[in-house]
Amino acid sequence: MAAKDADLARDFSLDFVFISNDDFAKFEVSVLATPQQSAGDRTEELFLATDFGTVLEIELTATPHAVAVPPVIPDTTPPTISNFVPTQGTGIESTQILSFDVTDETGVAAVVILASFPDGSIDVVHDNDGFRGKYVGDVNTRSAIAGGYHYSIRRIGGWLQAPTIEWVPVDTSGNIGVIP
């Protein structure tokens, strides 16, 4: 830019610069806007300067238009448990692996899994940070799937009696589902 253009650029904010290195027409295009922008029309000046000193000035005026944005609908649905193997309500063999999915349309943020037994004892299977106690290692896994996690669990030493598996899943919107 020439010295005059440099002075002008100090008084305006520079929004866009394009420089051509074409051998036939080297030029620089600058879009300059006044610093006092309002919510109404916006006027910009376009300057085209060539190596030959030719300057072309164009004034552009743009009018903003309102764009309708649909309202955000909050998620109020808690996470769900699905694909339970074996089918819920059927007997579980002492060495059987249980598997299931915990999912939610907004994603799952946390899951706590408990195993309750008829004698009143309760095992913490998974506390969202990892497997605990009789569930560390062995075949126990938590794998990421679309919208949540897939779990495979088996109690080390075998299941005691007939366990009731309870889940407390929380989705990324904060919805809590208590699923016995």
N, CA and C of each residue as an Amber inpcrd file, in Angstrom:
protein
   540
   0.8410000  -1.1680000   0.0000000   0.0000000   0.0000000   0.0000000
   0.8890000   1.2350000   0.0000000   0.4250000   2.2480000  -0.6220000
   1.1400000   3.5250000  -0.6350000   0.9980000   4.1720000   0.7340000
   1.7990000   5.2360000   1.0030000   1.7690000   5.9140000   2.3010000
   0.3810000   6.4410000   2.6120000  -0.3150000   7.0030000   1.6030000
  -1.6660000   7.5310000   1.8090000  -2.6020000   6.4130000   2.2470000
  -2.4810000   5.2380000   1.5970000  -3.3210000   4.0990000   1.9570000
  -2.9980000   3.6090000   3.3640000  -1.7290000   3.6610000   3.7780000
  -1.3420000   3.2450000   5.1260000  -1.9980000   4.1480000   6.1560000
  -2.0380000   5.4680000   5.8940000  -2.7150000   6.3860000   6.8090000
  -4.1990000   6.0590000   6.8950000  -4.7990000   5.7280000   5.7560000
  -6.2120000   5.3910000   5.7000000  -6.4720000   4.1140000   6.4990000
  -5.5720000   3.1300000   6.3650000  -5.7650000   1.8670000   7.0570000
  -5.7040000   2.0380000   8.5700000  -4.9620000   3.0450000   9.0480000
  -4.8970000   3.3050000  10.4720000  -6.2490000   3.7850000  10.9950000
  -7.0070000   4.4710000  10.1600000  -8.2940000   5.0150000  10.5650000
  -9.4450000   4.0330000  10.3680000  -9.2050000   2.9460000   9.6850000
 -10.2430000   1.9680000   9.3920000  -9.7650000   0.5920000   9.8500000
 -10.7210000  -0.3170000  10.0630000 -10.3200000  -1.6790000  10.3880000
 -10.2090000  -2.4710000   9.0920000  -9.1680000  -3.2660000   8.9780000
  -8.9210000  -4.0460000   7.7620000  -9.6130000  -5.3900000   7.9050000
 -10.5660000  -5.6770000   7.0230000 -11.3200000  -6.9170000   7.0790000
 -10.8130000  -7.9630000   6.1030000 -10.2670000  -7.5710000   4.9640000
  -9.9110000  -8.5390000   3.9460000  -8.8060000  -7.9750000   3.0660000
  -7.8190000  -8.7680000   2.7390000  -6.7730000  -8.3530000   1.8050000
  -6.5420000  -9.4890000   0.8300000  -6.4770000  -9.1660000  -0.4610000
  -6.1670000 -10.1430000  -1.4990000  -5.0170000  -9.5880000  -2.3200000
  -3.9770000 -10.3810000  -2.5000000  -2.8310000  -9.9280000  -3.2840000
  -2.6330000 -10.8960000  -4.4400000  -2.5560000 -10.3510000  -5.6510000
  -2.3250000 -11.1600000  -6.8410000  -0.8650000 -11.0370000  -7.2500000
  -0.2500000 -12.1440000  -7.6330000   1.1300000 -12.1220000  -8.1110000
   1.1930000 -12.4210000  -9.6040000   0.0910000 -12.2100000 -10.2780000
   0.0280000 -12.4170000 -11.7210000   1.0020000 -11.4500000 -12.4020000
   1.8130000 -11.9340000 -13.3660000   2.8030000 -11.0930000 -14.0510000
   2.1640000  -9.9430000 -14.8250000   0.9460000 -10.1050000 -15.2740000
   0.3170000  -9.0820000 -16.1040000  -0.4310000  -8.0380000 -15.2890000
  -0.9230000  -8.4090000 -14.1310000  -1.7090000  -7.4420000 -13.3510000
  -1.4880000  -7.6960000 -11.8780000  -0.4040000  -7.1650000 -11.3410000
  -0.1680000  -7.2900000  -9.9080000  -1.0150000  -6.2370000  -9.2120000
  -1.8100000  -6.6790000  -8.2330000  -2.6550000  -5.7190000  -7.5440000
  -2.9510000  -6.1950000  -6.1280000  -3.4320000  -5.3010000  -5.3270000
  -3.8250000  -5.5930000  -3.9470000  -5.2410000  -5.0690000  -3.7680000
  -6.1020000  -5.8870000  -3.1910000  -7.4720000  -5.4780000  -2.9200000
  -7.6440000  -5.4470000  -1.4070000  -8.1180000  -4.3560000  -0.8770000
  -8.3610000  -4.2340000   0.5580000  -9.8010000  -3.8090000   0.7690000
 -10.4780000  -4.4570000   1.6860000 -11.8180000  -4.0390000   2.0780000
 -11.6610000  -3.3840000   3.4330000 -12.0160000  -2.1190000   3.5010000
 -11.8570000  -1.3440000   4.7240000 -13.2220000  -0.9130000   5.2290000
 -13.4400000  -1.0430000   6.5320000 -14.7320000  -0.6620000   7.1130000
 -14.4990000   0.3480000   8.2190000 -15.4370000   1.2670000   8.3820000
 -15.3010000   2.2750000   9.4230000 -15.4030000   1.5980000  10.7850000
 -14.6920000   2.1170000  11.8000000 -14.7430000   1.4770000  13.1120000
 -16.0740000   1.6640000  13.8270000 -16.8710000   2.6260000  13.4450000
 -18.1620000   2.8450000  14.0940000 -19.2300000   2.0380000  13.3510000
 -19.2740000   0.7180000  13.6220000 -20.2720000  -0.1350000  12.9820000
 -21.5630000  -0.0830000  13.7870000 -22.6750000  -0.0450000  13.0970000
 -23.9630000  -0.0500000  13.7760000 -24.7050000  -1.3150000  13.3900000
 -25.8740000  -1.5000000  13.9820000 -26.6900000  -2.6680000  13.6670000
 -27.3750000  -2.5280000  12.3160000 -27.3180000  -1.3300000  11.7290000
 -27.9900000  -1.0980000  10.4500000 -27.0860000  -1.4160000   9.2760000
 -27.2130000  -0.6110000   8.2220000 -26.4230000  -0.8210000   7.0120000
 -24.9350000  -0.7070000   7.3210000 -24.1330000  -1.4450000   6.5530000
 -22.6840000  -1.3990000   6.6970000 -22.1150000  -0.9720000   5.3590000
 -21.3310000   0.0880000   5.3680000 -20.7210000   0.5810000   4.1410000
 -19.2340000   0.2720000   4.1680000 -18.7260000  -0.2760000   3.0830000
 -17.3140000  -0.5950000   2.9720000 -16.7730000  -0.0040000   1.6870000
 -15.4990000   0.3220000   1.6980000 -14.8410000   0.8380000   0.5140000
 -13.8600000  -0.1950000   0.0040000 -13.8460000  -0.4090000  -1.2940000
 -12.9620000  -1.3660000  -1.9370000 -11.9670000  -0.5830000  -2.7750000
 -10.6750000  -0.8150000  -2.5540000  -9.6270000  -0.1200000  -3.2920000
  -8.8610000  -1.1320000  -4.1300000  -8.6340000  -0.8300000  -5.3890000
  -7.8510000  -1.6800000  -6.2770000  -6.6820000  -0.8460000  -6.7860000
  -5.4680000  -1.2470000  -6.4310000  -4.2720000  -0.5160000  -6.8620000
  -3.3790000  -1.4660000  -7.6500000  -2.9380000  -1.0630000  -8.8280000
  -2.0450000  -1.8790000  -9.6510000  -0.6210000  -1.3680000  -9.5220000
   0.3270000  -2.1130000 -10.1030000   1.7230000  -1.6780000 -10.1160000
   1.8880000  -0.3670000 -10.8660000   0.9390000  -0.0450000 -11.7030000
   1.0470000   1.1620000 -12.5180000   0.4780000   2.3830000 -11.8000000
   0.0380000   2.2060000 -10.5390000  -0.4450000   3.3350000  -9.7610000
  -1.9140000   3.6350000  -9.9630000  -2.6270000   2.8580000 -10.7490000
  -4.0400000   3.0840000 -10.9810000  -4.8200000   2.6780000  -9.7370000
  -5.7060000   3.5170000  -9.2960000  -6.5100000   3.2040000  -8.1200000
  -7.9810000   3.2610000  -8.5100000  -8.6960000   2.2330000  -8.1430000
 -10.1210000   2.1630000  -8.3940000 -10.7910000   2.0720000  -7.0320000
 -11.7390000   2.9390000  -6.7570000 -12.4230000   2.9440000  -5.4690000
 -13.8850000   2.6070000  -5.6900000 -14.3840000   1.6170000  -4.9270000
 -15.7790000   1.1970000  -5.0330000 -16.3640000   1.2270000  -3.6300000
 -17.5530000   1.7860000  -3.4740000 -18.2220000   1.7940000  -2.1770000
 -19.3350000   0.7570000  -2.2230000 -19.3450000  -0.1360000  -1.2230000
 -20.3360000  -1.2010000  -1.1380000 -21.1750000  -0.9890000   0.1190000
 -22.4740000  -1.1990000   0.0310000 -23.3410000  -1.0900000   1.1920000
 -24.0940000  -2.3990000   1.3490000 -24.0240000  -2.9660000   2.5620000
 -24.7150000  -4.2240000   2.8510000 -25.7150000  -3.9760000   3.9730000
 -26.9060000  -4.5330000   3.8410000 -27.9400000  -4.4040000   4.8570000
 -28.1190000  -5.7550000   5.5320000 -27.9690000  -5.8080000   6.8740000
 -28.1310000  -7.0900000   7.5630000 -29.5920000  -7.5420000   7.5520000
 -29.7840000  -8.8490000   7.5220000 -31.1200000  -9.4330000   7.5350000
 -31.2400000 -10.3500000   8.7440000 -32.3690000 -10.3320000   9.3940000
 -32.6100000 -11.2010000  10.5450000 -32.7610000 -12.6390000  10.0600000
 -32.1830000 -13.5660000  10.8070000 -32.2860000 -14.9840000  10.4920000
 -33.0030000 -15.6530000  11.6530000 -34.0500000 -16.3950000  11.3530000
 -34.8140000 -17.0800000  12.3910000 -34.0240000 -18.2950000  12.8740000
 -33.8060000 -18.3910000  14.1790000 -33.1050000 -19.5140000  14.7810000
 -34.1290000 -20.3010000  15.5870000 -34.2630000 -21.5990000  15.3000000
 -35.2490000 -22.3730000  16.0480000 -34.8460000 -22.4770000  17.5200000
 -35.8170000 -22.5400000  18.4210000 -35.4890000 -22.6430000  19.8430000
 -34.8200000 -23.9840000  20.1550000 -33.9390000 -23.9800000  21.1360000
 -33.2780000 -25.2080000  21.5630000 -34.2220000 -25.9420000  22.5080000
 -34.4820000 -27.1890000  22.1960000 -35.3610000 -28.0080000  23.0210000
 -34.4760000 -28.8070000  23.9690000 -34.6320000 -28.6100000  25.2840000
 -33.7660000 -29.3130000  26.2260000 -34.0450000 -30.8130000  26.2340000
 -32.9930000 -31.5730000  26.5010000 -33.1120000 -33.0210000  26.6150000
 -33.6310000 -33.3540000  28.0060000 -34.7520000 -34.0510000  28.0840000
 -35.3110000 -34.4420000  29.3770000 -35.4280000 -35.9610000  29.5030000
 -34.9030000 -36.6920000  28.5230000 -35.0020000 -38.1450000  28.5180000
 -33.7540000 -38.7620000  29.1310000 -33.9080000 -39.5920000  30.1730000
 -32.7390000 -40.2250000  30.7790000 -32.1670000 -41.3200000  29.8730000
 -30.9440000 -41.7480000  30.1560000 -30.3320000 -42.8290000  29.3680000
 -31.1300000 -44.1320000  29.4870000 -30.9250000 -45.0170000  28.5210000
 -31.6320000 -46.3030000  28.5230000 -30.6340000 -47.4650000  28.5350000
 -31.1250000 -48.6020000  29.0010000 -30.3540000 -49.8490000  29.0070000
 -31.0100000 -50.7470000  27.9670000 -30.2020000 -51.3290000  27.0890000
 -30.7600000 -52.2030000  26.0500000 -29.7840000 -53.3360000  25.7390000
 -30.2330000 -54.2310000  24.8970000 -29.4270000 -55.3720000  24.4300000
 -28.8680000 -56.1970000  25.5840000 -29.7080000 -56.4160000  26.6110000
 -29.2630000 -57.1680000  27.7780000 -29.1930000 -58.6560000  27.4510000
 -28.0330000 -59.2600000  27.7310000 -27.8380000 -60.6990000  27.5280000
 -27.2900000 -61.2760000  28.8200000 -27.9450000 -62.2700000  29.4180000
 -29.1550000 -62.9250000  28.9410000 -30.3720000 -62.0180000  29.1320000
 -31.4660000 -62.3960000  28.5410000 -32.6880000 -61.6090000  28.6330000
 -33.0480000 -61.4020000  30.0950000 -33.4330000 -60.1620000  30.4380000
 -33.7940000 -59.8500000  31.8220000 -34.9100000 -60.7690000  32.2940000
 -34.7870000 -61.2320000  33.5340000 -35.7980000 -62.1060000  34.1120000
 -35.4560000 -63.5780000  33.9700000 -34.4510000 -63.9160000  33.1780000
 -34.0470000 -65.3200000  33.0450000 -32.9290000 -65.6160000  34.0400000
 -32.7140000 -66.8880000  34.3150000 -31.6760000 -67.2910000  35.2600000
 -30.2760000 -66.9980000  34.7210000 -29.3630000 -66.7830000  35.6470000
 -27.9760000 -66.5130000  35.2910000 -27.1160000 -67.6280000  35.8710000
 -26.3120000 -68.2610000  35.0260000 -25.3880000 -69.2870000  35.5040000
 -24.2390000 -68.6050000  36.2330000 -23.5910000 -69.2920000  37.1510000
 -22.5850000 -68.6690000  38.0070000 -21.3950000 -68.0940000  37.2370000
 -21.0790000 -68.6470000  36.0690000 -19.9280000 -68.1500000  35.3010000
 -20.3430000 -67.3820000  34.0490000 -21.6080000 -67.0810000  33.9360000
 -22.1120000 -66.4150000  32.7370000 -21.6920000 -64.9490000  32.6720000
 -21.3730000 -64.4890000  31.4660000 -21.0500000 -63.0820000  31.2270000
 -22.3420000 -62.3450000  30.9180000 -22.5580000 -61.2280000  31.6060000
 -23.7070000 -60.3740000  31.3280000 -23.2280000 -59.2490000  30.4220000
 -24.0350000 -58.8850000  29.4350000 -23.6680000 -57.7540000  28.5750000
 -24.9030000 -56.9060000  28.3070000 -24.6570000 -55.6070000  28.1160000
 -25.7500000 -54.6600000  27.8850000 -25.1540000 -53.3450000  27.3930000
 -26.0320000 -52.5040000  26.8390000 -25.6480000 -51.1820000  26.3580000
 -26.3360000 -50.1150000  27.1980000 -25.6160000 -49.0430000  27.5060000
 -26.1830000 -47.8720000  28.1620000 -26.0160000 -46.7260000  27.1650000
 -27.1400000 -46.1700000  26.6740000 -27.0630000 -45.1380000  25.6430000
 -28.0290000 -43.9870000  25.9230000 -27.7480000 -42.8850000  25.2610000
 -28.6090000 -41.7120000  25.3350000 -28.3620000 -40.8810000  24.0820000
 -29.3740000 -40.1870000  23.5920000 -29.2270000 -39.4000000  22.3600000
 -28.2200000 -38.2690000  22.5000000 -27.9990000 -37.7450000  23.7320000
 -27.0090000 -36.6880000  23.9250000 -25.6810000 -37.2260000  24.4270000
 -25.5990000 -38.5300000  24.6920000 -24.3720000 -39.1360000  25.2000000
 -24.4950000 -39.4450000  26.6770000 -23.6990000 -40.4010000  27.1380000
 -23.7070000 -40.8280000  28.5320000 -22.5060000 -40.2180000  29.2380000
 -22.7510000 -39.5300000  30.3490000 -21.6750000 -38.8850000  31.1050000
 -21.1340000 -39.7880000  32.2050000 -21.9830000 -40.5850000  32.8380000
 -21.5520000 -41.4400000  33.9510000 -22.4940000 -42.6280000  34.0970000
 -21.9340000 -43.7510000  34.5880000 -22.7450000 -44.9300000  34.8730000
 -22.1780000 -45.5970000  36.1220000 -23.0610000 -45.8760000  37.0930000
 -22.7080000 -46.6690000  38.2670000 -23.5180000 -47.9540000  38.1610000
 -22.8330000 -49.0970000  38.3480000 -23.5050000 -50.3980000  38.2400000
 -23.3220000 -51.1440000  39.5610000 -24.4390000 -51.6530000  40.0970000
 -24.4340000 -52.4090000  41.3490000 -25.0150000 -53.7990000  41.1050000
 -24.5680000 -54.7800000  41.8940000 -25.1510000 -56.1230000  41.8710000
 -25.6580000 -56.4090000  43.2800000 -26.9740000 -56.6070000  43.4190000
 -27.5890000 -56.9200000  44.7190000 -27.9070000 -58.4070000  44.7550000
 -27.6840000 -59.0400000  45.9130000 -27.9150000 -60.4670000  46.0580000
 -28.9980000 -60.7170000  47.1030000 -29.7170000 -61.8690000  47.0150000
 -30.8120000 -62.1690000  47.9540000 -30.3900000 -62.1660000  49.4240000
 -29.1060000 -62.3920000  49.7170000 -28.6610000 -62.3920000  51.1180000
 -28.4560000 -60.9760000  51.6570000 -28.7220000 -59.9380000  50.8130000
 -28.6040000 -58.5550000  51.2420000 -27.2720000 -57.8990000  50.8970000
 -26.3260000 -58.6930000  50.4200000 -25.0360000 -58.0970000  50.0540000
 -25.1460000 -57.3470000  48.7310000 -24.3270000 -56.3150000  48.5970000
 -24.3220000 -55.4920000  47.3790000 -22.8790000 -55.3160000  46.9290000
 -22.6330000 -55.5600000  45.6590000 -21.3230000 -55.3280000  45.0570000
 -21.3770000 -54.0690000  44.2060000 -20.3400000 -53.2500000  44.3080000
 -20.1770000 -52.1600000  43.3460000 -19.4310000 -52.7790000  42.1690000
 -20.1030000 -52.8740000  41.0320000 -19.5100000 -53.4790000  39.8380000
 -18.6330000 -52.4530000  39.1260000 -19.1970000 -51.2860000  38.8610000
 -18.4940000 -50.2090000  38.1440000 -18.9240000 -48.8850000  38.7540000
 -17.9590000 -48.0120000  39.0730000 -18.3020000 -46.7300000  39.7040000
 -18.0410000 -45.5440000  38.7720000 -18.0810000 -45.7710000  37.4910000
 -17.8270000 -44.8160000  36.4190000 -16.3470000 -44.5690000  36.1850000
 -15.5120000 -44.7850000  37.1990000 -14.0690000 -44.6550000  36.9930000
 -13.4500000 -45.9910000  36.5930000 -14.1190000 -47.0850000  36.9350000
 -13.5860000 -48.3970000  36.5880000 -14.3270000 -49.4970000  37.3250000
 -13.9490000 -50.7200000  37.0050000 -14.5300000 -51.8740000  37.6830000
 -13.9190000 -51.9780000  39.0730000 -14.6960000 -52.4920000  40.0360000
 -14.2620000 -52.5600000  41.4290000 -14.3990000 -53.9740000  41.9890000
 -13.6400000 -54.2350000  43.0520000 -13.7380000 -55.4820000  43.8110000
 -13.6590000 -56.7310000  42.9660000 -14.6880000 -57.5390000  43.0280000
 -14.7500000 -58.8290000  42.3270000 -14.9730000 -58.6920000  40.8170000
 -14.8310000 -57.4720000  40.2940000 -15.0800000 -57.2370000  38.8660000
 -13.8650000 -56.6230000  38.1610000 -12.7430000 -56.5060000  38.8850000
 -11.5200000 -55.9640000  38.2970000 -10.8560000 -57.0750000  37.4830000
 -10.5440000 -56.7740000  36.2340000  -9.8850000 -57.7680000  35.3830000
 -10.8700000 -58.7480000  34.7880000 -10.4220000 -59.9940000  34.6400000
 -11.2200000 -61.0670000  34.0560000 -11.7110000 -60.6240000  32.6780000
 -12.9750000 -60.7680000  32.3890000 -13.5180000 -60.4380000  31.0630000
 -14.2920000 -59.1260000  31.0710000 -14.2200000 -58.3970000  32.1790000
 -15.0300000 -57.1960000  32.3470000 -14.4990000 -56.0520000  31.4950000
 -15.3870000 -55.5170000  30.6400000 -14.9950000 -54.4320000  29.7380000
 -16.0960000 -53.3850000  29.6450000 -15.6750000 -52.1810000  29.3520000
 -16.5850000 -51.0940000  28.9950000 -16.0340000 -50.5210000  27.7010000
 -16.8370000 -50.5760000  26.6330000 -16.4110000 -50.0970000  25.3150000
 -17.3150000 -48.9670000  24.8590000 -16.7110000 -47.9430000  24.2770000
 -17.5030000 -46.8220000  23.7500000 -18.2700000 -47.2700000  22.5140000
 -19.5380000 -46.9030000  22.4560000 -20.3890000 -47.1230000  21.2840000
 -21.1000000 -45.8040000  20.9920000 -21.8180000 -45.7370000  19.9020000
 -22.5450000 -44.5060000  19.5550000 -23.5140000 -44.1520000  20.6810000
 -23.3520000 -42.9770000  21.2810000 -24.2600000 -42.4820000  22.3040000
 -24.0620000 -43.0670000  23.6910000 -23.0110000 -43.8740000  23.9220000
 -22.8330000 -44.4320000  25.2640000 -21.7640000 -45.4950000  25.3490000
 -22.1040000 -46.5850000  26.0860000 -21.1310000 -47.6460000  26.3520000
 -21.7740000 -49.0220000  26.2530000 -20.9330000 -50.0120000  25.9140000
 -21.3130000 -51.4270000  25.9560000 -20.5130000 -52.0470000  27.0940000
 -21.1980000 -52.7810000  27.9670000 -20.5530000 -53.4390000  29.1060000
 -20.6360000 -54.9480000  28.9570000 -19.5680000 -55.6190000  29.3780000
 -19.5500000 -57.0720000  29.5520000 -19.0170000 -57.3090000  30.9510000
 -19.7830000 -58.0250000  31.7990000 -19.3520000 -58.2370000  33.1810000
 -19.5620000 -59.6820000  33.6260000 -18.6490000 -60.1290000  34.4840000
 -18.7690000 -61.4240000  35.1550000 -18.0430000 -61.2870000  36.4860000
 -18.6640000 -61.7600000  37.5280000 -18.0650000 -61.6800000  38.8640000
 -16.9520000 -62.7170000  38.9680000 -15.7770000 -62.2850000  39.4370000
 -14.6670000 -63.2170000  39.6280000 -15.0580000 -64.1920000  40.7430000
 -14.9460000 -65.4770000  40.4580000 -15.3710000 -66.5070000  41.4050000
 -16.8140000 -66.9260000  41.1870000 -17.5040000 -66.2750000  40.2400000
 -18.8750000 -66.6420000  39.8980000 -19.9110000 -65.7770000  40.5990000
 -21.0920000 -65.7330000  40.0040000 -22.2080000 -64.9790000  40.5710000
 -22.7230000 -65.7040000  41.8030000 -23.0400000 -64.9470000  42.8440000
 -23.6410000 -65.5140000  44.0410000 -25.1430000 -65.5300000  43.8600000
 -25.7650000 -66.6620000  44.0870000 -27.2110000 -66.7960000  43.9880000
 -27.7300000 -66.1490000  42.7010000 -28.8240000 -65.4070000  42.7890000
 -29.4270000 -64.7400000  41.6270000 -29.2990000 -63.2330000  41.8170000
 -28.3330000 -62.5970000  41.1680000 -28.1450000 -61.1590000  41.3900000
 -29.2060000 -60.3140000  40.6860000 -29.4300000 -59.1340000  41.2460000
 -30.2220000 -58.1100000  40.5810000 -29.2370000 -57.0180000  40.2100000
 -29.1390000 -56.7260000  38.9290000 -28.2120000 -55.6990000  38.4620000
 -28.9590000 -54.3710000  38.4360000 -28.3600000 -53.3590000  39.0390000
 -28.9580000 -52.0180000  39.0680000 -27.9810000 -51.0360000  38.4250000
 -28.5170000 -50.1150000  37.6510000 -27.7130000 -49.1110000  36.9580000
 -28.1810000 -47.7310000  37.3840000 -27.2560000 -46.8120000  37.4750000
 -27.5950000 -45.4050000  37.6680000 -26.8280000 -44.6490000  36.5800000
 -27.4490000 -44.5180000  35.3990000 -26.7850000 -43.7790000  34.3120000
 -27.1700000 -42.3020000  34.3140000 -26.2280000 -41.4440000  33.9200000
 -26.4630000 -40.0010000  33.8310000 -26.0380000 -39.5660000  32.4400000
 -26.9090000 -38.8200000  31.7440000 -26.5340000 -38.3570000  30.3960000
 -25.8420000 -37.0070000  30.4810000 -25.3670000 -36.5080000  29.3380000
 -24.6080000 -35.2590000  29.3010000 -25.4730000 -34.0370000  29.6060000
 -26.8100000 -34.2000000  29.6080000 -27.7050000 -33.1030000  29.9750000
 -28.0450000 -33.1220000  31.4550000 -27.5450000 -34.1460000  32.1790000
 -27.8040000 -34.2470000  33.6190000 -28.9970000 -35.1030000  33.9930000
 -29.6530000 -35.7220000  33.0300000 -30.7970000 -36.6020000  33.3350000
 -30.2850000 -37.8850000  33.9680000 -30.9270000 -38.3050000  35.0650000
 -30.5090000 -39.5040000  35.7950000 -31.5820000 -40.5610000  35.5990000
 -31.1380000 -41.7590000  35.2570000 -32.0510000 -42.8890000  35.1380000
 -31.6650000 -43.9420000  36.1450000 -32.5580000 -44.2980000  37.0400000
 -32.3100000 -45.3950000  37.9770000 -33.0610000 -46.5970000  37.4410000
 -32.3000000 -47.6020000  37.0510000 -32.9200000 -48.7360000  36.3640000
 -32.5850000 -50.0110000  37.1320000 -33.5670000 -50.5510000  37.9140000
 -33.3280000 -51.8170000  38.6370000 -33.5300000 -53.0020000  37.7100000
